[in-house]
Amino acid sequence: MTDEHRFSDRMEILIGEAGISALASASVAVYGLGGVGAACAMDLVRAGVGHLRVIDFDTVDLTNLNRLYFGYTSTVGIAKTEAFLRFALEINPAVSIEAERIFFGGEDAHTVVDDKCGYHADCIDSLNAKVSLIAELCERGLPFISSMGTAGRLAPERLRLGSIWQTSGCPLAKSVRTRLKSRGVAADFSVVWSDEPPVKPILPARDAIAASAATAAEAQADPASPKGRRRMVQGSSPFVPQAVGHIMASWIVRRILEGSPSTPPR
């Protein structure tokens, strides 16, 4: 048995040789490599997706280690795109990866989105950037799935997969719906959300004096606070963000397989 076959033999039992070929020929873009995006992107590599385009600007921080797929003390201080590339190639040396360290603020969505990718995973946690990305993907009619709020939650069994317009109990999803409506975006698309009430974020002790500059509600809606405001600190677990990433990757893989007629039905 060759190393290449050993990598995919367990997956081939599930989806057949045609399915393996379909995944190897697929191209997926993942926006954001935080707790959700890192798990999603790594799952796509392990599933055998042949080409990935990953976009993130941050570096691995000590506070990421409780939930980041490739969060280890050895990766602290390294760009998340670089850390992802390192571990992805250890899993599958044949995978093709475009790792772009880009700060995505939202206004540049038209240049960041690449039509050549067959599927897209929105794993961004900043409200403005997320809504801009979603609007761009909807306008172009590109297939994608989006993550809603994962911070402040402990129960992955309360996650749900469905339409953005049917979400409930998720403050971030509510804000996304409101802003999309204001932009005239009515397209339907799949999201993963939780109906578990989130624990509210807190201000770092050194920022207590600046409490009036950004309310908890604002920070809850948009984790990347506007310039001049201090970011709220949100609690997060290993369970919910990574579970969301797993669900998103599975959704994408199953959509890819649907385009492969010889793949055994699931």
Phi and psi in degrees as GROMACS dihedral restraints (atoms count N, CA, C in turn):
[ dihedral_restraints ]
;  ai    aj    ak    al  type     phi  dphi    fc
    3     4     5     6     1   -76.4    20    10
    4     5     6     7     1   159.5    20    10
    6     7     8     9     1   -60.5    20    10
    7     8     9    10     1   -38.3    20    10
    9    10    11    12     1   -62.6    20    10
   10    11    12    13     1   -41.5    20    10
   12    13    14    15     1   -71.9    20    10
   13    14    15    16     1   -35.7    20    10
   15    16    17    18     1   -62.4    20    10
   16    17    18    19     1   -34.6    20    10
   18    19    20    21     1   -62.3    20    10
   19    20    21    22     1   -36.0    20    10
   21    22    23    24     1  -112.8    20    10
   22    23    24    25     1     1.2    20    10
   24    25    26    27     1   -65.3    20    10
   25    26    27    28     1   -36.7    20    10
   27    28    29    30     1   -70.0    20    10
   28    29    30    31     1   -35.0    20    10
   30    31    32    33     1   -70.6    20    10
   31    32    33    34     1   -35.2    20    10
   33    34    35    36     1   -64.6    20    10
   34    35    36    37     1   -31.9    20    10
   36    37    38    39     1   -59.8    20    10
   37    38    39    40     1   -35.1    20    10
   39    40    41    42     1   -80.0    20    10
   40    41    42    43     1   -39.3    20    10
   42    43    44    45     1  -122.0    20    10
   43    44    45    46     1    -4.3    20    10
   45    46    47    48     1    79.8    20    10
   46    47    48    49     1   169.7    20    10
   48    49    50    51     1   -64.4    20    10
   49    50    51    52     1   -37.9    20    10
   51    52    53    54     1   -64.4    20    10
   52    53    54    55     1   -37.2    20    10
   54    55    56    57     1   -65.2    20    10
   55    56    57    58     1   -41.9    20    10
   57    58    59    60     1   -60.5    20    10
   58    59    60    61     1   -42.5    20    10
   60    61    62    63     1   -65.1    20    10
   61    62    63    64     1   -39.9    20    10
   63    64    65    66     1   -63.1    20    10
   64    65    66    67     1   -42.5    20    10
   66    67    68    69     1   -67.3    20    10
   67    68    69    70     1   -41.1    20    10
   69    70    71    72     1   -63.2    20    10
   70    71    72    73     1   -27.3    20    10
   72    73    74    75     1   -90.9    20    10
   73    74    75    76     1    -5.2    20    10
   75    76    77    78     1   -84.6    20    10
   76    77    78    79     1   155.4    20    10
   78    79    80    81     1  -130.7    20    10
   79    80    81    82     1   128.5    20    10
   81    82    83    84     1  -131.9    20    10
   82    83    84    85     1   138.7    20    10
   84    85    86    87     1  -105.7    20    10
   85    86    87    88     1   134.1    20    10
   87    88    89    90     1  -120.6    20    10
   88    89    90    91     1   120.7    20    10
   90    91    92    93     1  -102.2    20    10
   91    92    93    94     1   109.0    20    10
   93    94    95    96     1   100.8    20    10
   94    95    96    97     1   126.2    20    10
   96    97    98    99     1  -119.5    20    10
   97    98    99   100     1    44.7    20    10
   99   100   101   102     1   -84.2    20    10
  100   101   102   103     1  -153.2    20    10
  102   103   104   105     1   -57.6    20    10
  103   104   105   106     1   -39.7    20    10
  105   106   107   108     1   -77.1    20    10
  106   107   108   109     1   -54.0    20    10
  108   109   110   111     1   -63.9    20    10
  109   110   111   112     1   -37.5    20    10
  111   112   113   114     1   -63.1    20    10
  112   113   114   115     1   -43.2    20    10
  114   115   116   117     1   -66.1    20    10
  115   116   117   118     1   -42.2    20    10
  117   118   119   120     1   -61.5    20    10
  118   119   120   121     1   -49.6    20    10
  120   121   122   123     1   -64.1    20    10
  121   122   123   124     1   -42.3    20    10
  123   124   125   126     1   -66.9    20    10
  124   125   126   127     1   -36.9    20    10
  126   127   128   129     1   -62.4    20    10
  127   128   129   130     1   -39.8    20    10
  129   130   131   132     1   -64.0    20    10
  130   131   132   133     1   -38.2    20    10
  132   133   134   135     1   -64.0    20    10
  133   134   135   136     1   -48.2    20    10
  135   136   137   138     1   -64.7    20    10
  136   137   138   139     1   -30.2    20    10
  138   139   140   141     1   -74.8    20    10
  139   140   141   142     1   -19.0    20    10
  141   142   143   144     1   105.8    20    10
  142   143   144   145     1    13.5    20    10
  144   145   146   147     1   -61.9    20    10
  145   146   147   148     1   132.0    20    10
  147   148   149   150     1   -79.6    20    10
  148   149   150   151     1   -29.1    20    10
  150   151   152   153     1  -138.8    20    10
  151   152   153   154     1   129.8    20    10
  153   154   155   156     1  -127.6    20    10
  154   155   156   157     1   142.9    20    10
  156   157   158   159     1  -118.2    20    10
  157   158   159   160     1   115.9    20    10
  159   160   161   162     1  -116.6    20    10
  160   161   162   163     1   138.4    20    10
  162   163   164   165     1  -129.4    20    10
  163   164   165   166     1   125.4    20    10
  165   166   167   168     1  -165.9    20    10
  166   167   168   169     1   154.5    20    10
  168   169   170   171     1  -111.4    20    10
  169   170   171   172     1   -24.9    20    10
  171   172   173   174     1   -72.9    20    10
  172   173   174   175     1   165.9    20    10
  174   175   176   177     1  -107.0    20    10
  175   176   177   178     1   161.5    20    10
  177   178   179   180     1   -70.8    20    10
  178   179   180   181     1   129.4    20    10
  180   181   182   183     1  -115.7    20    10
  181   182   183   184     1   157.0    20    10
  183   184   185   186     1   -55.8    20    10
  184   185   186   187     1   -34.1    20    10
  186   187   188   189     1   -72.4    20    10
  187   188   189   190     1    -9.3    20    10
  189   190   191   192     1   -84.7    20    10
  190   191   192   193     1   -15.1    20    10
  192   193   194   195     1   -66.7    20    10
  193   194   195   196     1   -18.3    20    10
  195   196   197   198     1   -81.3    20    10
  196   197   198   199     1    -7.2    20    10
  198   199   200   201     1  -147.2    20    10
  199   200   201   202     1    -7.5    20    10
  201   202   203   204     1   -88.6    20    10
  202   203   204   205     1   128.0    20    10
  204   205   206   207     1   -52.9    20    10
  205   206   207   208     1   -43.6    20    10
  207   208   209   210     1  -107.5    20    10
  208   209   210   211     1    29.4    20    10
  210   211   212   213     1   -85.8    20    10
  211   212   213   214     1   105.6    20    10
  213   214   215   216     1  -137.1    20    10
  214   215   216   217     1   160.4    20    10
  216   217   218   219     1   -59.0    20    10
  217   218   219   220     1   -27.9    20    10
  219   220   221   222     1   -72.2    20    10
  220   221   222   223     1   -15.8    20    10
  222   223   224   225     1  -106.2    20    10
  223   224   225   226     1    -3.3    20    10
  225   226   227   228     1   -60.0    20    10
  226   227   228   229     1   131.4    20    10
  228   229   230   231     1    91.7    20    10
  229   230   231   232     1   -10.7    20    10
  231   232   233   234     1   -91.3    20    10
  232   233   234   235     1   144.4    20    10
  234   235   236   237     1   -57.4    20    10
  235   236   237   238     1   138.5    20    10
  237   238   239   240     1   -60.7    20    10
  238   239   240   241     1   -35.0    20    10
  240   241   242   243     1   -63.3    20    10
  241   242   243   244     1   -39.3    20    10
  243   244   245   246     1   -69.3    20    10
  244   245   246   247     1   -42.3    20    10
  246   247   248   249     1   -63.4    20    10
  247   248   249   250     1   -42.9    20    10
  249   250   251   252     1   -60.4    20    10
  250   251   252   253     1   -47.2    20    10
  252   253   254   255     1   -57.7    20    10
  253   254   255   256     1   -43.7    20    10
  255   256   257   258     1   -58.9    20    10
  256   257   258   259     1   -48.7    20    10
  258   259   260   261     1   -76.1    20    10
  259   260   261   262     1   -34.5    20    10
  261   262   263   264     1   -62.0    20    10
  262   263   264   265     1   -41.2    20    10
  264   265   266   267     1   -71.8    20    10
  265   266   267   268     1   -24.3    20    10
  267   268   269   270     1   -70.4    20    10
  268   269   270   271     1   -30.8    20    10
  270   271   272   273     1   -76.5    20    10
  271   272   273   274     1   -51.2    20    10
  273   274   275   276     1  -139.9    20    10
  274   275   276   277     1    95.9    20    10
  276   277   278   279     1   -60.1    20    10
  277   278   279   280     1   -16.2    20    10
  279   280   281   282     1   -88.9    20    10
  280   281   282   283     1    -8.3    20    10
  282   283   284   285     1   -69.5    20    10
  283   284   285   286     1   142.4    20    10
  285   286   287   288     1  -100.2    20    10
  286   287   288   289     1   125.7    20    10
  288   289   290   291     1  -131.9    20    10
  289   290   291   292     1   129.5    20    10
  291   292   293   294     1  -101.7    20    10
  292   293   294   295     1   106.1    20    10
  294   295   296   297     1  -104.0    20    10
  295   296   297   298     1   110.2    20    10
  297   298   299   300     1  -114.0    20    10
  298   299   300   301     1   117.9    20    10
  300   301   302   303     1   -87.8    20    10
  301   302   303   304     1    88.8    20    10
  303   304   305   306     1  -123.9    20    10
  304   305   306   307     1   134.8    20    10
  306   307   308   309     1   -84.3    20    10
  307   308   309   310     1   115.7    20    10
  309   310   311   312     1  -102.7    20    10
  310   311   312   313     1   107.0    20    10
  312   313   314   315     1   -94.9    20    10
  313   314   315   316     1   -13.2    20    10
  315   316   317   318     1   113.8    20    10
  316   317   318   319     1   -42.3    20    10
  318   319   320   321     1   -67.4    20    10
  319   320   321   322     1   -16.9    20    10
  321   322   323   324     1  -101.9    20    10
  322   323   324   325     1    20.7    20    10
  324   325   326   327     1   -58.3    20    10
  325   326   327   328     1   -36.6    20    10
  327   328   329   330     1   -66.1    20    10
  328   329   330   331     1   -24.9    20    10
  330   331   332   333     1   -94.9    20    10
  331   332   333   334     1   -24.9    20    10
  333   334   335   336     1   -80.3    20    10
  334   335   336   337     1   -37.7    20    10
  336   337   338   339     1   -71.4    20    10
  337   338   339   340     1   130.8    20    10
  339   340   341   342     1  -112.6    20    10
  340   341   342   343     1   116.7    20    10
  342   343   344   345     1   -63.9    20    10
  343   344   345   346     1   -19.1    20    10
  345   346   347   348     1   -71.4    20    10
  346   347   348   349     1   -18.7    20    10
  348   349   350   351     1   -78.9    20    10
  349   350   351   352     1   131.7    20    10
  351   352   353   354     1   -73.8    20    10
  352   353   354   355     1   -31.2    20    10
  354   355   356   357     1  -139.0    20    10
  355   356   357   358     1   156.3    20    10
  357   358   359   360     1  -134.4    20    10
  358   359   360   361     1   141.7    20    10
  360   361   362   363     1  -122.1    20    10
  361   362   363   364     1   112.1    20    10
  363   364   365   366     1   -86.8    20    10
  364   365   366   367     1   105.4    20    10
  366   367   368   369     1  -117.9    20    10
  367   368   369   370     1    28.6    20    10
  369   370   371   372     1   -84.3    20    10
  370   371   372   373     1   142.8    20    10
  372   373   374   375     1  -107.3    20    10
  373   374   375   376     1    -3.8    20    10
  375   376   377   378     1   -88.6    20    10
  376   377   378   379     1   126.1    20    10
  378   379   380   381     1   -60.1    20    10
  379   380   381   382     1   -49.8    20    10
  381   382   383   384     1   -60.3    20    10
  382   383   384   385     1   -47.2    20    10
  384   385   386   387     1   -65.5    20    10
  385   386   387   388     1   -40.2    20    10
  387   388   389   390     1   -61.9    20    10
  388   389   390   391     1   -49.0    20    10
  390   391   392   393     1   -63.8    20    10
  391   392   393   394     1   -40.1    20    10
  393   394   395   396     1   -64.2    20    10
  394   395   396   397     1   -41.3    20    10
  396   397   398   399     1   -64.6    20    10
  397   398   399   400     1   -46.8    20    10
  399   400   401   402     1   -60.0    20    10
  400   401   402   403     1   -44.8    20    10
  402   403   404   405     1   -60.6    20    10
  403   404   405   406     1   -40.6    20    10
  405   406   407   408     1   -66.8    20    10
  406   407   408   409     1   -43.8    20    10
  408   409   410   411     1   -63.7    20    10
  409   410   411   412     1   -40.5    20    10
  411   412   413   414     1   -65.9    20    10
  412   413   414   415     1   -42.7    20    10
  414   415   416   417     1   -61.3    20    10
  415   416   417   418     1   -36.9    20    10
  417   418   419   420     1   -85.2    20    10
  418   419   420   421     1    -8.2    20    10
  420   421   422   423     1    69.2    20    10
  421   422   423   424     1    31.8    20    10
  423   424   425   426     1   -89.9    20    10
  424   425   426   427     1   140.2    20    10
  426   427   428   429     1   -72.9    20    10
  427   428   429   430     1   130.9    20    10
  429   430   431   432     1  -156.3    20    10
  430   431   432   433     1   165.9    20    10
  432   433   434   435     1  -133.5    20    10
  433   434   435   436     1   148.9    20    10
  435   436   437   438     1  -128.5    20    10
  436   437   438   439     1   145.0    20    10
  438   439   440   441     1   -96.0    20    10
  439   440   441   442     1   141.0    20    10
  441   442   443   444     1  -101.6    20    10
  442   443   444   445     1  -155.6    20    10
  444   445   446   447     1   -68.0    20    10
  445   446   447   448     1   135.0    20    10
  447   448   449   450     1  -123.7    20    10
  448   449   450   451     1   -17.2    20    10
  450   451   452   453     1   -71.8    20    10
  451   452   453   454     1   154.0    20    10
  453   454   455   456     1    73.3    20    10
  454   455   456   457     1    20.5    20    10
  456   457   458   459     1  -131.9    20    10
  457   458   459   460     1   152.4    20    10
  459   460   461   462     1  -120.7    20    10
  460   461   462   463     1   -15.7    20    10
  462   463   464   465     1  -109.2    20    10
  463   464   465   466     1    97.1    20    10
  465   466   467   468     1   -65.5    20    10
  466   467   468   469     1   -21.9    20    10
  468   469   470   471     1   -69.7    20    10
  469   470   471   472     1    -8.9    20    10
  471   472   473   474     1   -95.9    20    10
  472   473   474   475     1     8.2    20    10
  474   475   476   477     1   -75.7    20    10
  475   476   477   478     1   148.0    20    10
  477   478   479   480     1  -136.4    20    10
  478   479   480   481     1   151.0    20    10
  480   481   482   483     1  -119.7    20    10
  481   482   483   484     1   124.9    20    10
  483   484   485   486     1   178.3    20    10
  484   485   486   487     1  -162.2    20    10
  486   487   488   489     1   -73.7    20    10
  487   488   489   490     1   142.6    20    10
  489   490   491   492     1   -56.9    20    10
  490   491   492   493     1   -32.5    20    10
  492   493   494   495     1   -80.9    20    10
  493   494   495   496     1    -4.8    20    10
  495   496   497   498     1  -111.1    20    10
  496   497   498   499     1     7.7    20    10
  498   499   500   501     1   -71.6    20    10
  499   500   501   502     1   151.5    20    10
  501   502   503   504     1  -155.1    20    10
  502   503   504   505     1   149.5    20    10
  504   505   506   507     1    80.9    20    10
  505   506   507   508     1     6.3    20    10
  507   508   509   510     1  -121.2    20    10
  508   509   510   511     1   111.1    20    10
  510   511   512   513     1   -58.1    20    10
  511   512   513   514     1   -39.1    20    10
  513   514   515   516     1   -66.6    20    10
  514   515   516   517     1   -42.7    20    10
  516   517   518   519     1   -60.9    20    10
  517   518   519   520     1   -39.3    20    10
  519   520   521   522     1   -62.5    20    10
  520   521   522   523     1   -43.3    20    10
  522   523   524   525     1   -65.5    20    10
  523   524   525   526     1   -39.0    20    10
  525   526   527   528     1   -62.8    20    10
  526   527   528   529     1   -46.5    20    10
  528   529   530   531     1   -58.3    20    10
  529   530   531   532     1   -45.2    20    10
  531   532   533   534     1   -61.6    20    10
  532   533   534   535     1   -45.1    20    10
  534   535   536   537     1   -72.0    20    10
  535   536   537   538     1   -34.3    20    10
  537   538   539   540     1   -64.9    20    10
  538   539   540   541     1   -41.8    20    10
  540   541   542   543     1   -60.9    20    10
  541   542   543   544     1   -40.2    20    10
  543   544   545   546     1   -66.5    20    10
  544   545   546   547     1   -23.0    20    10
  546   547   548   549     1   -92.0    20    10
  547   548   549   550     1    -2.3    20    10
  549   550   551   552     1    79.6    20    10
  550   551   552   553     1    19.2    20    10
  552   553   554   555     1   -90.1    20    10
  553   554   555   556     1   117.1    20    10
  555   556   557   558     1  -118.9    20    10
  556   557   558   559     1     2.6    20    10
  558   559   560   561     1   -62.9    20    10
  559   560   561   562     1   147.5    20    10
  561   562   563   564     1   -93.0    20    10
  562   563   564   565     1   145.5    20    10
  564   565   566   567     1  -158.7    20    10
  565   566   567   568     1   160.9    20    10
  567   568   569   570     1   -86.7    20    10
  568   569   570   571     1   141.9    20    10
  570   571   572   573     1  -137.3    20    10
  571   572   573   574     1   159.9    20    10
  573   574   575   576     1  -112.6    20    10
  574   575   576   577     1   125.3    20    10
  576   577   578   579     1  -139.7    20    10
  577   578   579   580     1   169.5    20    10
  579   580   581   582     1  -123.1    20    10
  580   581   582   583     1   140.9    20    10
  582   583   584   585     1   -97.0    20    10
  583   584   585   586     1    10.3    20    10
  585   586   587   588     1   -76.0    20    10
  586   587   588   589     1   125.4    20    10
  588   589   590   591     1   -60.1    20    10
  589   590   591   592     1   124.9    20    10
  591   592   593   594     1   -78.0    20    10
  592   593   594   595     1   147.3    20    10
  594   595   596   597     1   -71.2    20    10
  595   596   597   598     1   134.8    20    10
  597   598   599   600     1   -68.3    20    10
  598   599   600   601     1   145.7    20    10
  600   601   602   603     1   -70.9    20    10
  601   602   603   604     1   164.6    20    10
  603   604   605   606     1  -125.3    20    10
  604   605   606   607     1   163.0    20    10
  606   607   608   609     1   -86.9    20    10
  607   608   609   610     1   138.3    20    10
  609   610   611   612     1   -59.1    20    10
  610   611   612   613     1   149.0    20    10
  612   613   614   615     1   -54.9    20    10
  613   614   615   616     1   -39.7    20    10
  615   616   617   618     1   -70.9    20    10
  616   617   618   619     1   -12.0    20    10
  618   619   620   621     1  -106.6    20    10
  619   620   621   622     1    12.1    20    10
  621   622   623   624     1   -59.2    20    10
  622   623   624   625     1   -34.3    20    10
  624   625   626   627     1   -67.0    20    10
  625   626   627   628     1   -27.4    20    10
  627   628   629   630     1   -91.4    20    10
  628   629   630   631     1    17.6    20    10
  630   631   632   633     1   -57.2    20    10
  631   632   633   634     1   -34.5    20    10
  633   634   635   636     1   -71.9    20    10
  634   635   636   637     1   -13.2    20    10
  636   637   638   639     1   -77.5    20    10
  637   638   639   640     1   -25.0    20    10
  639   640   641   642     1  -152.1    20    10
  640   641   642   643     1   116.6    20    10
  642   643   644   645     1   -76.4    20    10
  643   644   645   646     1   161.1    20    10
  645   646   647   648     1   -60.8    20    10
  646   647   648   649     1   -36.2    20    10
  648   649   650   651     1   -64.5    20    10
  649   650   651   652     1   -40.7    20    10
  651   652   653   654     1   -64.5    20    10
  652   653   654   655     1   -44.5    20    10
  654   655   656   657     1   -67.6    20    10
  655   656   657   658     1   -33.9    20    10
  657   658   659   660     1   -63.8    20    10
  658   659   660   661     1   -40.8    20    10
  660   661   662   663     1   -72.7    20    10
  661   662   663   664     1   -34.9    20    10
  663   664   665   666     1  -139.0    20    10
  664   665   666   667     1    94.3    20    10
  666   667   668   669     1   -56.9    20    10
  667   668   669   670     1   -28.9    20    10
  669   670   671   672     1   -91.5    20    10
  670   671   672   673     1    91.2    20    10
  672   673   674   675     1   -62.6    20    10
  673   674   675   676     1   153.5    20    10
  675   676   677   678     1   -58.2    20    10
  676   677   678   679     1   158.7    20    10
  678   679   680   681     1   -56.7    20    10
  679   680   681   682     1   140.1    20    10
  681   682   683   684     1    90.9    20    10
  682   683   684   685     1   -10.3    20    10
  684   685   686   687     1  -109.6    20    10
  685   686   687   688     1   143.9    20    10
  687   688   689   690     1   -82.6    20    10
  688   689   690   691     1   139.5    20    10
  690   691   692   693     1   -73.0    20    10
  691   692   693   694     1   139.3    20    10
  693   694   695   696     1   -72.5    20    10
  694   695   696   697     1   153.3    20    10
  696   697   698   699     1   -97.8    20    10
  697   698   699   700     1   119.8    20    10
  699   700   701   702     1  -103.2    20    10
  700   701   702   703     1   137.2    20    10
  702   703   704   705     1   -72.2    20    10
  703   704   705   706     1   149.5    20    10
  705   706   707   708     1  -154.0    20    10
  706   707   708   709     1   148.9    20    10
  708   709   710   711     1  -114.1    20    10
  709   710   711   712     1   167.8    20    10
  711   712   713   714     1   -71.5    20    10
  712   713   714   715     1   -21.1    20    10
  714   715   716   717     1   -78.9    20    10
  715   716   717   718     1   -56.5    20    10
  717   718   719   720     1   -71.1    20    10
  718   719   720   721     1   -49.4    20    10
  720   721   722   723     1   -58.2    20    10
  721   722   723   724     1   -46.5    20    10
  723   724   725   726     1   -68.0    20    10
  724   725   726   727     1   -36.3    20    10
  726   727   728   729     1   -62.2    20    10
  727   728   729   730     1   -38.7    20    10
  729   730   731   732     1   -62.3    20    10
  730   731   732   733     1   -44.0    20    10
  732   733   734   735     1   -60.9    20    10
  733   734   735   736     1   -39.7    20    10
  735   736   737   738     1   -63.6    20    10
  736   737   738   739     1   -42.7    20    10
  738   739   740   741     1   -63.8    20    10
  739   740   741   742     1   -43.5    20    10
  741   742   743   744     1   -62.8    20    10
  742   743   744   745     1   -43.7    20    10
  744   745   746   747     1   -63.9    20    10
  745   746   747   748     1   -41.4    20    10
  747   748   749   750     1   -62.6    20    10
  748   749   750   751     1   -42.1    20    10
  750   751   752   753     1   -58.6    20    10
  751   752   753   754     1   -45.7    20    10
  753   754   755   756     1   -65.2    20    10
  754   755   756   757     1   -45.8    20    10
  756   757   758   759     1   -59.6    20    10
  757   758   759   760     1   -43.4    20    10
  759   760   761   762     1   -66.7    20    10
  760   761   762   763     1   -33.8    20    10
  762   763   764   765     1   -67.7    20    10
  763   764   765   766     1   -39.1    20    10
  765   766   767   768     1   -62.1    20    10
  766   767   768   769     1   -43.9    20    10
  768   769   770   771     1   -67.4    20    10
  769   770   771   772     1   -27.8    20    10
  771   772   773   774     1   -63.1    20    10
  772   773   774   775     1   -24.0    20    10
  774   775   776   777     1   -87.2    20    10
  775   776   777   778     1     4.3    20    10
  777   778   779   780     1  -113.9    20    10
  778   779   780   781     1    95.7    20    10
  780   781   782   783     1   -57.6    20    10
  781   782   783   784     1   -27.5    20    10
  783   784   785   786     1   -85.2    20    10
  784   785   786   787     1    -4.3    20    10
  786   787   788   789     1   -72.3    20    10
  787   788   789   790     1   134.2    20    10
  789   790   791   792     1   -55.2    20    10
  790   791   792   793     1   136.1    20    10
  792   793   794   795     1   -64.8    20    10
  793   794   795   796     1   145.8    20    10
